């Protein structure tokens, strides 16, 4: 692998270009690492308090009216970002599962499919659960296959 850094006084923003003959898992990993390194931290709130929570401990994000909540095993925090903004900032192992929910695929314990077409996601060591819409079900299955 060859790494080159070019300095250009005329550039206003940093640009990273990866040239490769094929998209390999190694290249995907490099891309994710770069994205994570430049992503702003996500802040969590409860009341007037600001919390610094490890993103790995979040089970899922969901909308409740006009607010977005991040759910950990025991707690829930408000997030001041929109779901589409979260999707852009979250690590690759988070996945949209409905219009109102993004889930941490590493924390999924079970995926229960029902006859009605909706499925239920259950998490390790908690009674919290969320529902997967039919539209997002196959994307979730692919993400689970890729991240496991």
N, CA, C and O atoms as a GROMACS GRO file, in nm:
protein
  592
    1UNK      N    1   0.085  -0.117   0.000
    1UNK     CA    2   0.000   0.000   0.000
    1UNK      C    3   0.089   0.123   0.000
    1UNK      O    4   0.188   0.130   0.073
    2UNK      N    5   0.054   0.218  -0.081
    2UNK     CA    6   0.128   0.342  -0.093
    2UNK      C    7   0.045   0.456  -0.035
    2UNK      O    8  -0.073   0.469  -0.068
    3UNK      N    9   0.104   0.537   0.052
    3UNK     CA   10   0.033   0.651   0.111
    3UNK      C   11   0.107   0.778   0.072
    3UNK      O   12   0.228   0.790   0.093
    4UNK      N   13   0.032   0.874   0.016
    4UNK     CA   14   0.089   1.000  -0.029
    4UNK      C   15   0.009   1.115   0.032
    4UNK      O   16  -0.114   1.111   0.033
    5UNK      N   17   0.079   1.216   0.082
    5UNK     CA   18   0.014   1.337   0.131
    5UNK      C   19   0.062   1.454   0.047
    5UNK      O   20   0.182   1.477   0.036
    6UNK      N   21  -0.033   1.527  -0.013
    6UNK     CA   22   0.000   1.642  -0.095
    6UNK      C   23  -0.048   1.768  -0.026
    6UNK      O   24  -0.163   1.773   0.019
    7UNK      N   25   0.036   1.868  -0.016
    7UNK     CA   26  -0.001   1.997   0.041
    7UNK      C   27  -0.038   2.092  -0.072
    7UNK      O   28   0.036   2.105  -0.169
    8UNK      N   29  -0.152   2.160  -0.059
    8UNK     CA   30  -0.200   2.252  -0.162
    8UNK      C   31  -0.256   2.375  -0.091
    8UNK      O   32  -0.359   2.366  -0.024
    9UNK      N   33  -0.190   2.489  -0.107
    9UNK     CA   34  -0.232   2.613  -0.040
    9UNK      C   35  -0.368   2.662  -0.088
    9UNK      O   36  -0.431   2.743  -0.020
   10UNK      N   37  -0.414   2.616  -0.203
   10UNK     CA   38  -0.540   2.665  -0.260
   10UNK      C   39  -0.662   2.585  -0.212
   10UNK      O   40  -0.776   2.628  -0.235
   11UNK      N   41  -0.641   2.473  -0.149
   11UNK     CA   42  -0.754   2.395  -0.098
   11UNK      C   43  -0.810   2.460   0.028
   11UNK      O   44  -0.735   2.503   0.116
   12UNK      N   45  -0.942   2.468   0.036
   12UNK     CA   46  -1.007   2.524   0.154
   12UNK      C   47  -1.046   2.414   0.254
   12UNK      O   48  -1.062   2.442   0.372
   13UNK      N   49  -1.061   2.291   0.207
   13UNK     CA   50  -1.100   2.180   0.292
   13UNK      C   51  -1.014   2.059   0.259
   13UNK      O   52  -0.961   2.049   0.148
   14UNK      N   53  -0.999   1.969   0.353
   14UNK     CA   54  -0.920   1.848   0.331
   14UNK      C   55  -0.997   1.754   0.240
   14UNK      O   56  -1.118   1.736   0.256
   15UNK      N   57  -0.928   1.694   0.145
   15UNK     CA   58  -0.988   1.596   0.055
   15UNK      C   59  -0.905   1.469   0.063
   15UNK      O   60  -0.782   1.473   0.048
   16UNK      N   61  -0.970   1.357   0.086
   16UNK     CA   62  -0.902   1.229   0.091
   16UNK      C   63  -0.951   1.145  -0.026
   16UNK      O   64  -1.071   1.123  -0.041
   17UNK      N   65  -0.858   1.098  -0.109
   17UNK     CA   66  -0.891   1.015  -0.225
   17UNK      C   67  -0.820   0.882  -0.208
   17UNK      O   68  -0.700   0.877  -0.183
   18UNK      N   69  -0.895   0.775  -0.222
   18UNK     CA   70  -0.837   0.641  -0.217
   18UNK      C   71  -0.847   0.583  -0.357
   18UNK      O   72  -0.958   0.567  -0.410
   19UNK      N   73  -0.735   0.550  -0.417
   19UNK     CA   74  -0.735   0.490  -0.550
   19UNK      C   75  -0.704   0.341  -0.534
   19UNK      O   76  -0.604   0.303  -0.473
   20UNK      N   77  -0.789   0.259  -0.590
   20UNK     CA   78  -0.772   0.115  -0.575
   20UNK      C   79  -0.833   0.044  -0.695
   20UNK      O   80  -0.922   0.097  -0.761
   21UNK      N   81  -0.785  -0.076  -0.722
   21UNK     CA   82  -0.839  -0.154  -0.835
   21UNK      C   83  -0.970  -0.222  -0.798
   21UNK      O   84  -1.051  -0.252  -0.885
   22UNK      N   85  -0.990  -0.248  -0.668
   22UNK     CA   86  -1.115  -0.310  -0.623
   22UNK      C   87  -1.144  -0.272  -0.479
   22UNK      O   88  -1.054  -0.242  -0.401
   23UNK      N   89  -1.272  -0.275  -0.445
   23UNK     CA   90  -1.316  -0.240  -0.310
   23UNK      C   91  -1.308  -0.365  -0.222
   23UNK      O   92  -1.392  -0.454  -0.232
   24UNK      N   93  -1.207  -0.369  -0.138
   24UNK     CA   94  -1.183  -0.484  -0.050
   24UNK      C   95  -1.227  -0.451   0.092
   24UNK      O   96  -1.250  -0.335   0.124
   25UNK      N   97  -1.240  -0.552   0.177
   25UNK     CA   98  -1.272  -0.525   0.319
   25UNK      C   99  -1.169  -0.433   0.385
   25UNK      O  100  -1.204  -0.352   0.471
   26UNK      N  101  -1.043  -0.445   0.345
   26UNK     CA  102  -0.938  -0.358   0.400
   26UNK      C  103  -0.965  -0.212   0.364
   26UNK      O  104  -0.951  -0.124   0.449
   27UNK      N  105  -1.002  -0.185   0.240
   27UNK     CA  106  -1.032  -0.049   0.195
   27UNK      C  107  -1.156   0.004   0.267
   27UNK      O  108  -1.160   0.120   0.308
   28UNK      N  109  -1.258  -0.080   0.282
   28UNK     CA  110  -1.378  -0.041   0.356
   28UNK      C  111  -1.343  -0.004   0.500
   28UNK      O  112  -1.396   0.093   0.554
   29UNK      N  113  -1.255  -0.081   0.561
   29UNK     CA  114  -1.212  -0.054   0.698
   29UNK      C  115  -1.139   0.079   0.707
   29UNK      O  116  -1.160   0.156   0.801
   30UNK      N  117  -1.054   0.108   0.612
   30UNK     CA  118  -0.981   0.236   0.609
   30UNK      C  119  -1.080   0.351   0.595
   30UNK      O  120  -1.069   0.452   0.664
   31UNK      N  121  -1.176   0.335   0.507
   31UNK     CA  122  -1.279   0.438   0.486
   31UNK      C  123  -1.357   0.465   0.614
   31UNK      O  124  -1.376   0.580   0.653
   32UNK      N  125  -1.402   0.358   0.682
   32UNK     CA  126  -1.477   0.374   0.806
   32UNK      C  127  -1.392   0.442   0.914
   32UNK      O  128  -1.442   0.526   0.988
   33UNK      N  129  -1.266   0.404   0.922
   33UNK     CA  130  -1.177   0.465   1.021
   33UNK      C  131  -1.160   0.614   0.997
   33UNK      O  132  -1.160   0.693   1.092
   34UNK      N  133  -1.146   0.653   0.871
   34UNK     CA  134  -1.134   0.795   0.839
   34UNK      C  135  -1.262   0.870   0.871
   34UNK      O  136  -1.258   0.980   0.925
   35UNK      N  137  -1.376   0.811   0.838
   35UNK     CA  138  -1.504   0.875   0.866
   35UNK      C  139  -1.524   0.893   1.016
   35UNK      O  140  -1.572   0.997   1.061
   36UNK      N  141  -1.488   0.792   1.092
   36UNK     CA  142  -1.504   0.798   1.237
   36UNK      C  143  -1.411   0.904   1.297
   36UNK      O  144  -1.447   0.972   1.393
   37UNK      N  145  -1.291   0.917   1.242
   37UNK     CA  146  -1.192   1.010   1.294
   37UNK      C  147  -1.236   1.156   1.277
   37UNK      O  148  -1.197   1.241   1.357
   38UNK      N  149  -1.315   1.186   1.175
   38UNK     CA  150  -1.354   1.324   1.148
   38UNK      C  151  -1.497   1.355   1.189
   38UNK      O  152  -1.540   1.470   1.180
   39UNK      N  153  -1.573   1.256   1.234
   39UNK     CA  154  -1.712   1.278   1.273
   39UNK      C  155  -1.718   1.352   1.408
   39UNK      O  156  -1.644   1.318   1.500
   40UNK      N  157  -1.804   1.454   1.418
   40UNK     CA  158  -1.817   1.522   1.547
   40UNK      C  159  -1.881   1.429   1.650
   40UNK      O  160  -1.959   1.341   1.613
   41UNK      N  161  -1.850   1.447   1.778
   41UNK     CA  162  -1.909   1.360   1.880
   41UNK      C  163  -2.060   1.383   1.890
   41UNK      O  164  -2.109   1.494   1.866
   42UNK      N  165  -2.131   1.279   1.926
   42UNK     CA  166  -2.275   1.290   1.948
   42UNK      C  167  -2.298   1.319   2.096
   42UNK      O  168  -2.248   1.246   2.182
   43UNK      N  169  -2.372   1.424   2.124
   43UNK     CA  170  -2.399   1.462   2.262
   43UNK      C  171  -2.535   1.409   2.304
   43UNK      O  172  -2.629   1.407   2.224
   44UNK      N  173  -2.546   1.368   2.428
   44UNK     CA  174  -2.667   1.309   2.484
   44UNK      C  175  -2.715   1.397   2.600
   44UNK      O  176  -2.634   1.449   2.677
   45UNK      N  177  -2.846   1.414   2.611
   45UNK     CA  178  -2.903   1.502   2.713
   45UNK      C  179  -3.014   1.433   2.791
   45UNK      O  180  -3.086   1.349   2.737
   46UNK      N  181  -3.025   1.468   2.918
   46UNK     CA  182  -3.141   1.433   3.000
   46UNK      C  183  -3.163   1.553   3.091
   46UNK      O  184  -3.078   1.586   3.174
   47UNK      N  185  -3.278   1.618   3.074
   47UNK     CA  186  -3.303   1.741   3.148
   47UNK      C  187  -3.201   1.846   3.108
   47UNK      O  188  -3.178   1.868   2.990
   48UNK      N  189  -3.141   1.911   3.207
   48UNK     CA  190  -3.040   2.014   3.180
   48UNK      C  191  -2.898   1.956   3.177
   48UNK      O  192  -2.801   2.031   3.166
   49UNK      N  193  -2.886   1.825   3.187
   49UNK     CA  194  -2.755   1.762   3.196
   49UNK      C  195  -2.710   1.708   3.060
   49UNK      O  196  -2.790   1.658   2.981
   50UNK      N  197  -2.582   1.720   3.036
   50UNK     CA  198  -2.520   1.668   2.915
   50UNK      C  199  -2.439   1.544   2.953
   50UNK      O  200  -2.364   1.547   3.051
   51UNK      N  201  -2.454   1.436   2.876
   51UNK     CA  202  -2.387   1.311   2.907
   51UNK      C  203  -2.292   1.271   2.794
   51UNK      O  204  -2.318   1.297   2.677
   52UNK      N  205  -2.182   1.209   2.833
   52UNK     CA  206  -2.084   1.160   2.737
   52UNK      C  207  -2.088   1.008   2.741
   52UNK      O  208  -2.022   0.944   2.823
   53UNK      N  209  -2.166   0.953   2.651
   53UNK     CA  210  -2.195   0.810   2.649
   53UNK      C  211  -2.119   0.747   2.533
   53UNK      O  212  -2.114   0.804   2.424
   54UNK      N  213  -2.060   0.630   2.557
   54UNK     CA  214  -1.993   0.558   2.448
   54UNK      C  215  -2.099   0.513   2.348
   54UNK      O  216  -2.200   0.454   2.387
   55UNK      N  217  -2.076   0.539   2.223
   55UNK     CA  218  -2.174   0.508   2.119
   55UNK      C  219  -2.200   0.357   2.112
   55UNK      O  220  -2.309   0.315   2.073
   56UNK      N  221  -2.102   0.276   2.149
   56UNK     CA  222  -2.119   0.130   2.147
   56UNK      C  223  -2.224   0.083   2.246
   56UNK      O  224  -2.282  -0.024   2.230
   57UNK      N  225  -2.250   0.164   2.350
   57UNK     CA  226  -2.346   0.123   2.452
   57UNK      C  227  -2.490   0.158   2.415
   57UNK      O  228  -2.583   0.120   2.487
   58UNK      N  229  -2.509   0.228   2.305
   58UNK     CA  230  -2.645   0.264   2.261
   58UNK      C  231  -2.704   0.147   2.184
   58UNK      O  232  -2.644   0.096   2.090
   59UNK      N  233  -2.823   0.104   2.225
   59UNK     CA  234  -2.894  -0.006   2.157
   59UNK      C  235  -2.964   0.042   2.031
   59UNK      O  236  -2.956  -0.021   1.926
   60UNK      N  237  -3.033   0.156   2.044
   60UNK     CA  238  -3.105   0.209   1.928
   60UNK      C  239  -3.140   0.356   1.949
   60UNK      O  240  -3.141   0.405   2.062
   61UNK      N  241  -3.169   0.423   1.839
   61UNK     CA  242  -3.220   0.560   1.837
   61UNK      C  243  -3.360   0.553   1.781
   61UNK      O  244  -3.387   0.480   1.685
   62UNK      N  245  -3.452   0.630   1.841
   62UNK     CA  246  -3.588   0.633   1.786
   62UNK      C  247  -3.650   0.770   1.805
   62UNK      O  248  -3.614   0.845   1.895
   63UNK      N  249  -3.746   0.801   1.717
   63UNK     CA  250  -3.819   0.926   1.730
   63UNK      C  251  -3.939   0.905   1.821
   63UNK      O  252  -4.000   0.798   1.825
   64UNK      N  253  -3.971   1.010   1.894
   64UNK     CA  254  -4.092   1.011   1.977
   64UNK      C  255  -4.148   1.152   1.961
   64UNK      O  256  -4.107   1.246   2.029
   65UNK      N  257  -4.242   1.165   1.871
   65UNK     CA  258  -4.293   1.298   1.836
   65UNK      C  259  -4.185   1.373   1.760
   65UNK      O  260  -4.136   1.325   1.657
   66UNK      N  261  -4.146   1.489   1.809
   66UNK     CA  262  -4.044   1.569   1.742
   66UNK      C  263  -3.905   1.548   1.802
   66UNK      O  264  -3.809   1.613   1.760
   67UNK      N  265  -3.894   1.459   1.900
   67UNK     CA  266  -3.765   1.437   1.967
   67UNK      C  267  -3.705   1.303   1.926
   67UNK      O  268  -3.775   1.209   1.888
   68UNK      N  269  -3.572   1.296   1.935
   68UNK     CA  270  -3.498   1.174   1.908
   68UNK      C  271  -3.436   1.127   2.039
   68UNK      O  272  -3.374   1.205   2.111
   69UNK      N  273  -3.454   0.998   2.069
   69UNK     CA  274  -3.399   0.941   2.192
   69UNK      C  275  -3.301   0.830   2.159
   69UNK      O  276  -3.322   0.750   2.067
   70UNK      N  277  -3.193   0.825   2.238
   70UNK     CA  278  -3.095   0.718   2.230
   70UNK      C  279  -3.119   0.628   2.350
   70UNK      O  280  -3.121   0.675   2.464
   71UNK      N  281  -3.136   0.500   2.325
   71UNK     CA  282  -3.165   0.405   2.432
   71UNK      C  283  -3.044   0.317   2.461
   71UNK      O  284  -2.994   0.247   2.372
   72UNK      N  285  -2.999   0.320   2.584
   72UNK     CA  286  -2.899   0.225   2.634
   72UNK      C  287  -2.978   0.119   2.712
   72UNK      O  288  -3.101   0.126   2.716
   73UNK      N  289  -2.911   0.023   2.772
   73UNK     CA  290  -2.982  -0.084   2.842
   73UNK      C  291  -3.074  -0.031   2.952
   73UNK      O  292  -3.189  -0.074   2.963
   74UNK      N  293  -3.024   0.061   3.032
   74UNK     CA  294  -3.100   0.110   3.146
   74UNK      C  295  -3.158   0.250   3.126
   74UNK      O  296  -3.261   0.283   3.184
   75UNK      N  297  -3.095   0.330   3.045
   75UNK     CA  298  -3.129   0.472   3.035
   75UNK      C  299  -3.174   0.509   2.894
   75UNK      O  300  -3.156   0.433   2.799
   76UNK      N  301  -3.233   0.628   2.883
   76UNK     CA  302  -3.266   0.688   2.754
   76UNK      C  303  -3.222   0.833   2.760
   76UNK      O  304  -3.238   0.900   2.862
   77UNK      N  305  -3.166   0.883   2.650
   77UNK     CA  306  -3.114   1.018   2.643
   77UNK      C  307  -3.173   1.087   2.520
   77UNK      O  308  -3.204   1.022   2.419
   78UNK      N  309  -3.189   1.216   2.529
   78UNK     CA  310  -3.233   1.292   2.413
   78UNK      C  311  -3.111   1.329   2.329
   78UNK      O  312  -3.003   1.356   2.382
   79UNK      N  313  -3.129   1.329   2.198
   79UNK     CA  314  -3.024   1.367   2.104
   79UNK      C  315  -3.078   1.482   2.021
   79UNK      O  316  -3.194   1.478   1.979
   80UNK      N  317  -2.997   1.583   1.997
   80UNK     CA  318  -3.043   1.702   1.926
   80UNK      C  319  -3.022   1.692   1.774
   80UNK      O  320  -3.027   1.794   1.705
   81UNK      N  321  -2.998   1.574   1.723
   81UNK     CA  322  -2.979   1.554   1.579
   81UNK      C  323  -3.101   1.487   1.518
   81UNK      O  324  -3.180   1.424   1.590
   82UNK      N  325  -3.117   1.500   1.390
   82UNK     CA  326  -3.222   1.428   1.316
   82UNK      C  327  -3.171   1.287   1.286
   82UNK      O  328  -3.050   1.263   1.290
   83UNK      N  329  -3.262   1.194   1.256
   83UNK     CA  330  -3.219   1.056   1.227
   83UNK      C  331  -3.127   1.050   1.106
   83UNK      O  332  -3.029   0.976   1.108
   84UNK      N  333  -3.156   1.128   1.001
   84UNK     CA  334  -3.069   1.124   0.883
   84UNK      C  335  -2.929   1.178   0.915
   84UNK      O  336  -2.831   1.134   0.854
   85UNK      N  337  -2.918   1.272   1.008
   85UNK     CA  338  -2.787   1.322   1.050
   85UNK      C  339  -2.713   1.215   1.130
   85UNK      O  340  -2.592   1.198   1.116
   86UNK      N  341  -2.786   1.144   1.214
   86UNK     CA  342  -2.726   1.034   1.290
   86UNK      C  343  -2.675   0.926   1.195
   86UNK      O  344  -2.564   0.876   1.213
   87UNK      N  345  -2.754   0.891   1.095
   87UNK     CA  346  -2.712   0.789   0.999
   87UNK      C  347  -2.578   0.822   0.936
   87UNK      O  348  -2.496   0.733   0.914
   88UNK      N  349  -2.555   0.948   0.908
   88UNK     CA  350  -2.429   0.992   0.847
   88UNK      C  351  -2.312   0.983   0.943
   88UNK      O  352  -2.199   0.962   0.900
   89UNK      N  353  -2.338   0.998   1.074
   89UNK     CA  354  -2.230   1.003   1.173
   89UNK      C  355  -2.204   0.872   1.244
   89UNK      O  356  -2.093   0.851   1.295
   90UNK      N  357  -2.301   0.785   1.250
   90UNK     CA  358  -2.287   0.663   1.328
   90UNK      C  359  -2.192   0.563   1.261
   90UNK      O  360  -2.177   0.564   1.139
   91UNK      N  361  -2.127   0.478   1.341
   91UNK     CA  362  -2.041   0.374   1.284
   91UNK      C  363  -2.120   0.279   1.193
   91UNK      O  364  -2.243   0.275   1.197
   92UNK      N  365  -2.048   0.205   1.112
   92UNK     CA  366  -2.108   0.119   1.010
   92UNK      C  367  -2.200   0.011   1.066
   92UNK      O  368  -2.285  -0.041   0.993
   93UNK      N  369  -2.187  -0.023   1.193
   93UNK     CA  370  -2.269  -0.131   1.249
   93UNK      C  371  -2.407  -0.083   1.296
   93UNK      O  372  -2.484  -0.163   1.350
   94UNK      N  373  -2.439   0.044   1.277
   94UNK     CA  374  -2.575   0.092   1.301
   94UNK      C  375  -2.652   0.084   1.171
   94UNK      O  376  -2.596   0.102   1.063
   95UNK      N  377  -2.783   0.056   1.181
   95UNK     CA  378  -2.864   0.032   1.062
   95UNK      C  379  -3.005   0.086   1.083
   95UNK      O  380  -3.064   0.065   1.188
   96UNK      N  381  -3.058   0.154   0.983
   96UNK     CA  382  -3.196   0.202   0.987
   96UNK      C  383  -3.287   0.080   0.972
   96UNK      O  384  -3.265  -0.003   0.884
   97UNK      N  385  -3.389   0.069   1.058
   97UNK     CA  386  -3.481  -0.045   1.051
   97UNK      C  387  -3.626  -0.003   1.031
   97UNK      O  388  -3.714  -0.087   1.011
   98UNK      N  389  -3.651   0.128   1.037
   98UNK     CA  390  -3.784   0.182   1.009
   98UNK      C  391  -3.768   0.332   0.989
   98UNK      O  392  -3.658   0.385   1.004
   99UNK      N  393  -3.875   0.399   0.954
   99UNK     CA  394  -3.868   0.544   0.938
   99UNK      C  395  -3.826   0.613   1.066
   99UNK      O  396  -3.769   0.722   1.062
  100UNK      N  397  -3.853   0.550   1.179
  100UNK     CA  398  -3.831   0.616   1.307
  100UNK      C  399  -3.723   0.552   1.394
  100UNK      O  400  -3.706   0.593   1.509
  101UNK      N  401  -3.648   0.452   1.343
  101UNK     CA  402  -3.555   0.380   1.430
  101UNK      C  403  -3.425   0.342   1.358
  101UNK      O  404  -3.425   0.298   1.244
  102UNK      N  405  -3.314   0.362   1.429
  102UNK     CA  406  -3.182   0.314   1.388
  102UNK      C  407  -3.132   0.224   1.500
  102UNK      O  408  -3.141   0.260   1.617
  103UNK      N  409  -3.078   0.107   1.464
  103UNK     CA  410  -3.041   0.008   1.565
  103UNK      C  411  -2.892  -0.024   1.557
  103UNK      O  412  -2.830  -0.017   1.451
  104UNK      N  413  -2.834  -0.060   1.673
  104UNK     CA  414  -2.696  -0.105   1.683
  104UNK      C  415  -2.697  -0.257   1.658
  104UNK      O  416  -2.740  -0.334   1.744
  105UNK      N  417  -2.650  -0.300   1.543
  105UNK     CA  418  -2.658  -0.441   1.506
  105UNK      C  419  -2.571  -0.530   1.594
  105UNK      O  420  -2.596  -0.650   1.604
  106UNK      N  421  -2.469  -0.473   1.657
  106UNK     CA  422  -2.382  -0.553   1.744
  106UNK      C  423  -2.451  -0.592   1.874
  106UNK      O  424  -2.406  -0.683   1.944
  107UNK      N  425  -2.559  -0.524   1.908
  107UNK     CA  426  -2.629  -0.551   2.034
  107UNK      C  427  -2.755  -0.636   2.015
  107UNK      O  428  -2.827  -0.661   2.111
  108UNK      N  429  -2.780  -0.679   1.893
  108UNK     CA  430  -2.900  -0.758   1.865
  108UNK      C  431  -2.880  -0.901   1.914
  108UNK      O  432  -2.783  -0.968   1.879
  109UNK      N  433  -2.976  -0.947   1.994
  109UNK     CA  434  -2.975  -1.083   2.046
  109UNK      C  435  -3.061  -1.174   1.960
  109UNK      O  436  -3.024  -1.288   1.932
  110UNK      N  437  -3.178  -1.123   1.917
  110UNK     CA  438  -3.270  -1.205   1.838
  110UNK      C  439  -3.349  -1.118   1.742
  110UNK      O  440  -3.374  -1.000   1.768
  111UNK      N  441  -3.386  -1.177   1.631
  111UNK     CA  442  -3.472  -1.113   1.532
  111UNK      C  443  -3.588  -1.208   1.509
  111UNK      O  444  -3.573  -1.314   1.447
  112UNK      N  445  -3.705  -1.169   1.559
  112UNK     CA  446  -3.822  -1.255   1.553
  112UNK      C  447  -3.915  -1.208   1.442
  112UNK      O  448  -3.966  -1.096   1.447
  113UNK      N  449  -3.936  -1.291   1.344
  113UNK     CA  450  -4.021  -1.257   1.230
  113UNK      C  451  -4.164  -1.302   1.259
  113UNK      O  452  -4.187  -1.413   1.308
  114UNK      N  453  -4.261  -1.215   1.229
  114UNK     CA  454  -4.401  -1.250   1.252
  114UNK      C  455  -4.473  -1.271   1.119
  114UNK      O  456  -4.422  -1.235   1.013
  115UNK      N  457  -4.590  -1.330   1.126
  115UNK     CA  458  -4.669  -1.355   1.006
  115UNK      C  459  -4.724  -1.227   0.945
  115UNK      O  460  -4.753  -1.222   0.825
  116UNK      N  461  -4.739  -1.122   1.026
  116UNK     CA  462  -4.796  -0.996   0.976
  116UNK      C  463  -4.697  -0.916   0.892
  116UNK      O  464  -4.735  -0.818   0.828
  117UNK      N  465  -4.570  -0.958   0.890
  117UNK     CA  466  -4.469  -0.888   0.809
  117UNK      C  467  -4.375  -0.801   0.890
  117UNK      O  468  -4.268  -0.766   0.841
  118UNK      N  469  -4.412  -0.767   1.011
  118UNK     CA  470  -4.319  -0.691   1.094
  118UNK      C  471  -4.236  -0.789   1.176
  118UNK      O  472  -4.280  -0.900   1.207
  119UNK      N  473  -4.118  -0.747   1.210
  119UNK     CA  474  -4.028  -0.830   1.290
  119UNK      C  475  -3.989  -0.753   1.414
  119UNK      O  476  -3.994  -0.630   1.417
  120UNK      N  477  -3.949  -0.825   1.517
  120UNK     CA  478  -3.910  -0.764   1.644
  120UNK      C  479  -3.763  -0.792   1.670
  120UNK      O  480  -3.716  -0.905   1.657
  121UNK      N  481  -3.691  -0.686   1.708
  121UNK     CA  482  -3.550  -0.697   1.745
  121UNK      C  483  -3.543  -0.699   1.896
  121UNK      O  484  -3.600  -0.613   1.963
  122UNK      N  485  -3.473  -0.798   1.951
  122UNK     CA  486  -3.449  -0.807   2.095
  122UNK      C  487  -3.299  -0.790   2.119
  122UNK      O  488  -3.216  -0.827   2.035
  123UNK      N  489  -3.266  -0.732   2.234
  123UNK     CA  490  -3.128  -0.700   2.267
  123UNK      C  491  -3.080  -0.782   2.386
  123UNK      O  492  -3.161  -0.832   2.465
  124UNK      N  493  -2.948  -0.795   2.399
  124UNK     CA  494  -2.886  -0.863   2.512
  124UNK      C  495  -2.918  -0.792   2.642
  124UNK      O  496  -2.913  -0.669   2.648
  125UNK      N  497  -2.948  -0.865   2.747
  125UNK     CA  498  -2.958  -0.817   2.885
  125UNK      C  499  -3.052  -0.698   2.907
  125UNK      O  500  -3.024  -0.611   2.989
  126UNK      N  501  -3.164  -0.695   2.835
  126UNK     CA  502  -3.264  -0.591   2.857
  126UNK      C  503  -3.397  -0.637   2.799
  126UNK      O  504  -3.402  -0.724   2.712
  127UNK      N  505  -3.503  -0.578   2.847
  127UNK     CA  506  -3.636  -0.610   2.794
  127UNK      C  507  -3.675  -0.517   2.680
  127UNK      O  508  -3.781  -0.534   2.620
  128UNK      N  509  -3.590  -0.420   2.649
  128UNK     CA  510  -3.619  -0.326   2.540
  128UNK      C  511  -3.621  -0.400   2.408
  128UNK      O  512  -3.543  -0.493   2.385
  129UNK      N  513  -3.711  -0.358   2.322
  129UNK     CA  514  -3.721  -0.417   2.188
  129UNK      C  515  -3.776  -0.313   2.092
  129UNK      O  516  -3.841  -0.217   2.134
  130UNK      N  517  -3.751  -0.332   1.963
  130UNK     CA  518  -3.802  -0.243   1.859
  130UNK      C  519  -3.851  -0.327   1.742
  130UNK      O  520  -3.818  -0.445   1.730
  131UNK      N  521  -3.930  -0.265   1.657
  131UNK     CA  522  -3.987  -0.336   1.542
  131UNK      C  523  -3.919  -0.294   1.412
  131UNK      O  524  -3.882  -0.177   1.394
  132UNK      N  525  -3.902  -0.391   1.323
  132UNK     CA  526  -3.841  -0.368   1.192
  132UNK      C  527  -3.954  -0.365   1.090
  132UNK      O  528  -4.040  -0.453   1.088
  133UNK      N  529  -3.954  -0.263   1.005
  133UNK     CA  530  -4.056  -0.260   0.900
  133UNK      C  531  -4.016  -0.355   0.787
  133UNK      O  532  -3.899  -0.388   0.771
  134UNK      N  533  -4.115  -0.396   0.710
  134UNK     CA  534  -4.089  -0.488   0.597
  134UNK      C  535  -3.987  -0.431   0.500
  134UNK      O  536  -3.901  -0.503   0.449
  135UNK      N  537  -3.996  -0.300   0.477
  135UNK     CA  538  -3.908  -0.233   0.381
  135UNK      C  539  -3.760  -0.246   0.421
  135UNK      O  540  -3.674  -0.260   0.333
  136UNK      N  541  -3.729  -0.242   0.549
  136UNK     CA  542  -3.591  -0.243   0.597
  136UNK      C  543  -3.542  -0.381   0.640
  136UNK      O  544  -3.424  -0.396   0.672
  137UNK      N  545  -3.628  -0.480   0.643
  137UNK     CA  546  -3.593  -0.612   0.695
  137UNK      C  547  -3.472  -0.673   0.624
  137UNK      O  548  -3.379  -0.719   0.690
  138UNK      N  549  -3.472  -0.674   0.491
  138UNK     CA  550  -3.362  -0.737   0.416
  138UNK      C  551  -3.230  -0.661   0.434
  138UNK      O  552  -3.123  -0.722   0.439
  139UNK      N  553  -3.238  -0.529   0.444
  139UNK     CA  554  -3.117  -0.451   0.468
  139UNK      C  555  -3.058  -0.486   0.605
  139UNK      O  556  -2.937  -0.497   0.620
  140UNK      N  557  -3.145  -0.503   0.705
  140UNK     CA  558  -3.098  -0.541   0.838
  140UNK      C  559  -3.034  -0.678   0.834
  140UNK      O  560  -2.927  -0.698   0.893
  141UNK      N  561  -3.096  -0.773   0.767
  141UNK     CA  562  -3.040  -0.909   0.758
  141UNK      C  563  -2.901  -0.905   0.692
  141UNK      O  564  -2.810  -0.973   0.738
  142UNK      N  565  -2.885  -0.826   0.587
  142UNK     CA  566  -2.754  -0.813   0.521
  142UNK      C  567  -2.652  -0.752   0.616
  142UNK      O  568  -2.537  -0.797   0.624
  143UNK      N  569  -2.693  -0.648   0.688
  143UNK     CA  570  -2.602  -0.581   0.782
  143UNK      C  571  -2.561  -0.678   0.894
  143UNK      O  572  -2.445  -0.680   0.935
  144UNK      N  573  -2.655  -0.757   0.944
  144UNK     CA  574  -2.623  -0.855   1.047
  144UNK      C  575  -2.525  -0.959   0.994
  144UNK      O  576  -2.432  -0.998   1.064
  145UNK      N  577  -2.545  -1.002   0.871
  145UNK     CA  578  -2.454  -1.098   0.810
  145UNK      C  579  -2.313  -1.038   0.794
  145UNK      O  580  -2.214  -1.106   0.816
  146UNK      N  581  -2.306  -0.911   0.755
  146UNK     CA  582  -2.176  -0.843   0.732
  146UNK      C  583  -2.102  -0.812   0.861
  146UNK      O  584  -1.979  -0.814   0.865
  147UNK      N  585  -2.177  -0.782   0.969
  147UNK     CA  586  -2.110  -0.738   1.092
  147UNK      C  587  -2.089  -0.851   1.192
  147UNK      O  588  -2.028  -0.828   1.296
  148UNK      N  589  -2.135  -0.969   1.164
  148UNK     CA  590  -2.120  -1.081   1.258
  148UNK      C  591  -2.006  -1.171   1.217
  148UNK      O  592  -1.979  -1.271   1.284
   0.00000   0.00000   0.00000
